[in-house]
Amino acid sequence: GRPTPERWWLSWSKGELPVPHHSCSSAQAYTCYLKWCKAEGEKWPVTNNWFGRMVQRIAGDNLQVRLAKAGAYKATRMWLVAPPPAGVDFSAWSSEAIAAFDEHLKGWEV
C-alpha cells in the first residue's frame, strides 16, 4: 500500500537495486526510480516534483539535499545519503559522485 517513491527508497536504501545506495544528483535519483518502475511493472510513476517530496518524507534525516556547482554556470541538487569526507571540495566531490553514479545507471538495463 505504499506509494512507489517510498517503496523505491526502501529498496534502494537496503541495497536491493542494481545501483549502489550513495550520493547522487536528484535527477539521477529520479532516473533510477523510473528504471525501477519499469522493472517492477509500475505503469504510472509520479512526477519528479512529487517524487522528491515523497522520498524526503520517508527518508527523513537519512537524506540531505544540497546545491552543488556542476560546471561553470550550472547548479544541481545533490542527494546526500552520507556526508562528504571532511576537508574535501564539495563541488569536486559532487562531480565525482555524479560520474560514478552515471556508470551504475548505464549498467542497469531494464
GUVEXZA-580265 format. One record per residue: residue in one letter; x, y, z of N, C-alpha, C in turn. Coordinates in nm, 2 decimals. Layout:
ATOM resn     nu     nv     nw    cau    cav    caw     cu     cv     cw
ATOM    A      X      Y      Z      X      Y      Z      X      Y      Z
...
//
This chain:
ATOM resn     nu     nv     nw    cau    cav    caw     cu     cv     cw
ATOM    G   0.08  -0.12   0.00   0.00   0.00   0.00   0.08   0.13   0.00
ATOM    R   0.22   0.12   0.00   0.30   0.24   0.00   0.31   0.30  -0.14
ATOM    P   0.32   0.43  -0.15   0.34   0.49  -0.28   0.48   0.44  -0.34
ATOM    T   0.48   0.44  -0.47   0.60   0.39  -0.54   0.73   0.46  -0.50
ATOM    P   0.74   0.59  -0.48   0.86   0.65  -0.43   0.91   0.60  -0.30
ATOM    E   0.82   0.57  -0.21   0.86   0.52  -0.08   0.91   0.38  -0.10
ATOM    R   0.84   0.29  -0.18   0.89   0.16  -0.20   1.03   0.16  -0.27
ATOM    W   1.05   0.25  -0.36   1.18   0.26  -0.43   1.29   0.30  -0.32
ATOM    W   1.26   0.40  -0.24   1.36   0.44  -0.14   1.40   0.32  -0.05
ATOM    L   1.30   0.25   0.00   1.32   0.14   0.09   1.41   0.04   0.02
ATOM    S   1.38   0.00  -0.10   1.46  -0.09  -0.18   1.60  -0.04  -0.20
ATOM    W   1.62   0.08  -0.24   1.75   0.14  -0.27   1.83   0.15  -0.14
ATOM    S   1.77   0.20  -0.04   1.84   0.22   0.09   1.89   0.08   0.15
ATOM    K   1.82  -0.02   0.12   1.85  -0.16   0.17   1.95  -0.23   0.08
ATOM    G   1.99  -0.16  -0.04   2.09  -0.22  -0.13   2.03  -0.33  -0.22
ATOM    E   1.90  -0.32  -0.24   1.83  -0.42  -0.32   1.82  -0.39  -0.47
ATOM    L   1.88  -0.28  -0.51   1.87  -0.24  -0.65   2.01  -0.26  -0.71
ATOM    P   2.02  -0.27  -0.84   2.15  -0.29  -0.91   2.24  -0.16  -0.91
ATOM    V   2.20  -0.06  -0.85   2.28   0.06  -0.83   2.31   0.08  -0.68
ATOM    P   2.43   0.13  -0.65   2.46   0.14  -0.51   2.38   0.26  -0.44
ATOM    H   2.36   0.24  -0.31   2.30   0.35  -0.23   2.41   0.45  -0.19
ATOM    H   2.43   0.55  -0.28   2.53   0.65  -0.24   2.48   0.78  -0.30
ATOM    S   2.54   0.89  -0.26   2.50   1.02  -0.30   2.50   1.04  -0.46
ATOM    C   2.41   1.11  -0.51   2.39   1.13  -0.65   2.31   1.26  -0.67
ATOM    S   2.29   1.30  -0.79   2.21   1.42  -0.82   2.06   1.38  -0.81
ATOM    S   1.98   1.47  -0.78   1.83   1.44  -0.77   1.78   1.39  -0.91
ATOM    A   1.84   1.44  -1.02   1.80   1.39  -1.15   1.83   1.25  -1.17
ATOM    Q   1.95   1.21  -1.12   1.99   1.07  -1.12   1.90   0.98  -1.04
ATOM    A   1.86   1.03  -0.92   1.78   0.95  -0.84   1.64   0.93  -0.91
ATOM    Y   1.59   1.03  -0.97   1.46   1.02  -1.04   1.48   0.92  -1.16
ATOM    T   1.59   0.93  -1.23   1.61   0.83  -1.34   1.62   0.69  -1.29
ATOM    C   1.68   0.67  -1.17   1.69   0.54  -1.11   1.55   0.49  -1.07
ATOM    Y   1.47   0.58  -1.02   1.33   0.55  -0.98   1.25   0.51  -1.11
ATOM    L   1.27   0.58  -1.22   1.20   0.54  -1.34   1.24   0.40  -1.39
ATOM    K   1.37   0.37  -1.38   1.41   0.24  -1.42   1.35   0.13  -1.33
ATOM    W   1.35   0.16  -1.20   1.29   0.07  -1.10   1.14   0.05  -1.14
ATOM    C   1.07   0.16  -1.17   0.93   0.15  -1.20   0.91   0.05  -1.32
ATOM    K   0.99   0.07  -1.42   0.98  -0.01  -1.54   1.01  -0.16  -1.51
ATOM    A   1.11  -0.18  -1.43   1.15  -0.32  -1.39   1.04  -0.38  -1.30
ATOM    E   0.97  -0.30  -1.22   0.86  -0.35  -1.13   0.73  -0.36  -1.20
ATOM    G   0.72  -0.31  -1.32   0.59  -0.31  -1.39   0.50  -0.20  -1.35
ATOM    E   0.55  -0.09  -1.29   0.47   0.02  -1.24   0.44   0.11  -1.37
ATOM    K   0.31   0.12  -1.40   0.27   0.19  -1.52   0.26   0.34  -1.50
ATOM    W   0.25   0.39  -1.38   0.23   0.54  -1.36   0.32   0.59  -1.25
ATOM    P   0.45   0.61  -1.29   0.54   0.67  -1.19   0.49   0.82  -1.16
ATOM    V   0.52   0.86  -1.04   0.49   1.00  -1.01   0.58   1.10  -1.08
ATOM    T   0.55   1.22  -1.08   0.63   1.33  -1.14   0.75   1.35  -1.06
ATOM    N   0.85   1.41  -1.12   0.98   1.44  -1.05   0.95   1.52  -0.92
ATOM    N   0.87   1.62  -0.93   0.84   1.71  -0.82   0.78   1.63  -0.70
ATOM    W   0.68   1.55  -0.73   0.62   1.46  -0.62   0.72   1.36  -0.57
ATOM    F   0.80   1.30  -0.66   0.89   1.20  -0.62   0.99   1.25  -0.51
ATOM    G   1.05   1.37  -0.53   1.14   1.42  -0.43   1.08   1.45  -0.30
ATOM    R   0.96   1.50  -0.30   0.89   1.53  -0.18   0.85   1.40  -0.10
ATOM    M   0.81   1.30  -0.17   0.77   1.18  -0.11   0.89   1.10  -0.05
ATOM    V   1.00   1.10  -0.12   1.12   1.04  -0.07   1.17   1.11   0.05
ATOM    Q   1.18   1.24   0.04   1.23   1.32   0.16   1.14   1.29   0.28
ATOM    R   1.01   1.27   0.26   0.93   1.25   0.38   0.96   1.11   0.44
ATOM    I   0.98   1.01   0.37   1.02   0.88   0.43   1.16   0.87   0.47
ATOM    A   1.25   0.94   0.40   1.39   0.93   0.43   1.43   1.00   0.55
ATOM    G   1.36   1.11   0.58   1.39   1.19   0.70   1.54   1.23   0.71
ATOM    D   1.60   1.21   0.82   1.74   1.25   0.84   1.84   1.17   0.76
ATOM    N   1.80   1.07   0.69   1.89   0.98   0.61   1.91   1.04   0.47
ATOM    L   1.85   1.16   0.44   1.88   1.22   0.32   1.88   1.37   0.33
ATOM    Q   1.99   1.43   0.28   2.00   1.57   0.28   2.01   1.62   0.14
ATOM    V   1.95   1.73   0.11   1.96   1.79  -0.03   2.04   1.92  -0.02
ATOM    R   2.14   1.92  -0.11   2.23   2.04  -0.11   2.26   2.08  -0.25
ATOM    L   2.27   2.20  -0.28   2.31   2.25  -0.41   2.46   2.24  -0.43
ATOM    A   2.50   2.19  -0.55   2.64   2.18  -0.58   2.66   2.24  -0.72
ATOM    K   2.78   2.30  -0.74   2.81   2.36  -0.87   2.86   2.24  -0.96
ATOM    A   2.79   2.23  -1.07   2.82   2.13  -1.17   2.85   2.19  -1.30
ATOM    G   2.97   2.23  -1.32   3.01   2.30  -1.44   3.03   2.45  -1.41
ATOM    A   3.06   2.53  -1.51   3.09   2.67  -1.49   2.97   2.75  -1.44
ATOM    Y   2.85   2.72  -1.49   2.74   2.80  -1.46   2.62   2.73  -1.41
ATOM    K   2.62   2.60  -1.39   2.51   2.52  -1.36   2.52   2.47  -1.22
ATOM    A   2.41   2.48  -1.15   2.40   2.42  -1.01   2.30   2.30  -1.02
ATOM    T   2.33   2.20  -0.94   2.25   2.08  -0.94   2.22   2.05  -0.79
ATOM    R   2.10   1.98  -0.77   2.07   1.94  -0.64   2.13   1.80  -0.62
ATOM    M   2.20   1.79  -0.51   2.27   1.66  -0.47   2.18   1.60  -0.36
ATOM    W   2.16   1.47  -0.37   2.10   1.39  -0.27   2.22   1.33  -0.19
ATOM    L   2.23   1.37  -0.07   2.34   1.32   0.01   2.29   1.21   0.11
ATOM    V   2.33   1.09   0.08   2.29   0.98   0.17   2.40   0.95   0.28
ATOM    A   2.51   1.02   0.26   2.62   1.02   0.36   2.69   1.15   0.34
ATOM    P   2.74   1.21   0.44   2.81   1.34   0.42   2.94   1.32   0.35
ATOM    P   2.99   1.42   0.27   3.11   1.41   0.20   3.23   1.41   0.30
ATOM    P   3.34   1.35   0.27   3.46   1.35   0.36   3.50   1.49   0.40
ATOM    A   3.54   1.50   0.52   3.58   1.63   0.58   3.70   1.68   0.50
ATOM    G   3.70   1.81   0.47   3.81   1.88   0.41   3.82   1.86   0.26
ATOM    V   3.72   1.80   0.20   3.71   1.78   0.06   3.63   1.89  -0.01
ATOM    D   3.68   1.94  -0.13   3.60   2.04  -0.20   3.47   1.97  -0.24
ATOM    F   3.36   2.04  -0.20   3.22   1.98  -0.22   3.19   1.97  -0.37
ATOM    S   3.22   2.07  -0.45   3.19   2.07  -0.59   3.27   1.96  -0.66
ATOM    A   3.39   1.94  -0.63   3.47   1.83  -0.69   3.42   1.70  -0.65
ATOM    W   3.39   1.68  -0.52   3.33   1.56  -0.47   3.20   1.52  -0.54
ATOM    S   3.11   1.63  -0.55   2.98   1.61  -0.62   3.00   1.56  -0.76
ATOM    S   3.09   1.62  -0.83   3.11   1.59  -0.97   3.16   1.44  -0.98
ATOM    E   3.24   1.40  -0.89   3.29   1.26  -0.89   3.17   1.16  -0.86
ATOM    A   3.09   1.20  -0.76   2.98   1.12  -0.72   2.88   1.10  -0.84
ATOM    I   2.85   1.21  -0.91   2.76   1.21  -1.02   2.82   1.12  -1.13
ATOM    A   2.94   1.13  -1.16   3.01   1.05  -1.27   3.00   0.90  -1.23
ATOM    A   3.03   0.87  -1.10   3.03   0.73  -1.06   2.89   0.67  -1.07
ATOM    F   2.79   0.75  -1.02   2.65   0.70  -1.03   2.60   0.68  -1.17
ATOM    D   2.65   0.77  -1.26   2.61   0.75  -1.40   2.65   0.62  -1.46
ATOM    E   2.77   0.58  -1.42   2.82   0.45  -1.46   2.73   0.33  -1.42
ATOM    H   2.69   0.34  -1.29   2.60   0.24  -1.24   2.46   0.24  -1.31
ATOM    L   2.41   0.36  -1.34   2.28   0.37  -1.41   2.29   0.32  -1.55
ATOM    K   2.40   0.34  -1.62   2.42   0.29  -1.75   2.43   0.14  -1.75
ATOM    G   2.48   0.08  -1.65   2.49  -0.06  -1.64   2.36  -0.13  -1.61
ATOM    W   2.26  -0.06  -1.57   2.13  -0.12  -1.53   2.04  -0.12  -1.65
ATOM    E   2.03  -0.23  -1.72   1.95  -0.25  -1.84   1.81  -0.30  -1.79
ATOM    V   1.71  -0.24  -1.83   1.57  -0.28  -1.79   1.50  -0.33  -1.92
//
